[in-house]
Amino acid sequence: MRRKYFWSIVLSCGIVLAAFLLTGPARLWGQGFGAGAVSTAASDSFVYRLLLNGDTVEVYSECSGLGSSSDIEQQKVVTDKGVVAWQMSPGALRWDSITLNRDSLSSVQVWQWRKNVEDGKLAEAIKSGSIVMVGSNSSQVYARWDFRNGWPARLSLNEGVEELVIVHDGLTLVTPGTSSGGTTKKR
């Protein structure tokens, strides 16, 4: 590499690194600050309550997997102009597994819930429940997701962090201030 280009590249990399450190990764990828979306990343300002059959079972510091996806079906079609094209449409629906993390052991109730699966008592293990995002120092509810027919697919404790993975048959985002019978946003 020629020496005159070397310093240009070093300077450019330094500017990009400084921008990254000052604004964070979200700004570099075109995502604005405070766009109104609810973030589910770890935060000191909120926690996640796991409710099973309406009762709070445990509180977690991190949550992911609150969503769904669809397979993509492709089919060849002929347009009005006689051009062969691929048409894509949604295929099978897949619900993401919910992953909850905390920095200590959960209550015995969570471990017993997993033990039911281990012992082959799936009928006792399948429960409907909710993940409720609340303020860490208040009871303000930011959002609630109700899941159907959930069961603990994995429960482990590694290096002081407990991880619970819940598999389920469906997820509904319940808008704050309503019950599951009220206005909902289905995903």
HELIX and SHEET records of a PDB file:
HELIX    1   1 ARG A    3  THR A   23  1                                  21    
HELIX    2   2 PRO A   25  LEU A   28  1                                   4    
HELIX    3   3 VAL A  108  GLU A  118  1                                  11    
HELIX    4   4 LEU A  122  ALA A  125  1                                   4    
SHEET    1   A 7 ASP A  55  TYR A  60  0                                        
SHEET    2   A 7 PHE A  46  LEU A  52 -1                                        
SHEET    3   A 7 LYS A 127  GLY A 135 -1                                        
SHEET    4   A 7 VAL A 141  ASN A 158 -1                                        
SHEET    5   A 7 VAL A 161  VAL A 167 -1                                        
SHEET    6   A 7 ILE A  98  ARG A 102 -1                                        
SHEET    7   A 7 GLU A  62  SER A  64 -1                                        
SHEET    1   B 6 ASP A  55  TYR A  60  0                                        
SHEET    2   B 6 PHE A  46  LEU A  52 -1                                        
SHEET    3   B 6 LYS A 127  GLY A 135 -1                                        
SHEET    4   B 6 VAL A 141  ASN A 158 -1                                        
SHEET    5   B 6 GLY A 170  VAL A 174 -1                                        
SHEET    6   B 6 THR A 184  LYS A 186 -1                                        
SHEET    1   C 2 SER A  68  VAL A  78  0                                        
SHEET    2   C 2 VAL A  84  TRP A  95 -1                                        
END                                                                             
